Amino acid sequence: MSAFEFVLVSFAIMIGFAVSEVLAGWGEQIRARDRLRPHALQIASSAFILYFSLQYLWGLWLLRGVDWTFPFFLLVAAPALALALASHITRVDTSSDVSLREQYFRNSRPVYSLLASFPIVLIAISLVPDLRESVPSPIDFVAITIVRLAVFASFVSLAWSRSERFHWVVLLTIWLISIAFMVRLLTYSLVGAAA
């Protein structure tokens, strides 16, 4: 077993905790729908954790040629662990009579603070010398870093806001940024494969 195969299995287990927790939370909400009215923001935030978890696991393929050390493993593990913890915090308590809206805002500060660490660690990972070759140019590296800093600022603002409208606008913006970013990476990989 190569170092990358070991790391990939380790991260699949970590990400599996996050995915399992999100799906279990959705299942509990469905079962408790007669007692508790689902809150769309809570579902949207847990969908974000699910999306980031799967995207992160998929993105690990880019690290297959890296020389793995334990400090680098810890750096790369930080977002996976943050996603797993955020999924546990986001999961609703269906045994409580507290509304899901109130639960969402009670838990939004720690959840979005954890998610804010995600783009910062990705910036740190992208500074690893072996990975700098995967960024096509310094201009693209700066653009990617600016996008990641914008996502970081968005998550920090979500952690401190109690406005439902603000949460919807910022979450929608982050979704659009994430989709545009994925389309950009897809077109870059397709152009690279054609050349």
Buried (B, 14 or more C-beta within 10 A) or exposed (E): EEEBEEBBEBBEEBBBBBBEBBBEBBEBBEEBEEEBEBBEBBBBBBBBBBBBBBBBBEBBEEBEEBEBEEEBBEBBBBBBBBBBBBBBBBBBBBEEEEEBBEBBBEBBBBBBBBBBBBBBBBBEBBEBEEBEEEBEEEEEBEBBBEBBEBBBEBBBBBBEBEEBEEBEEBBEEBBEBBEEBEEBBEEBEEEEEEE
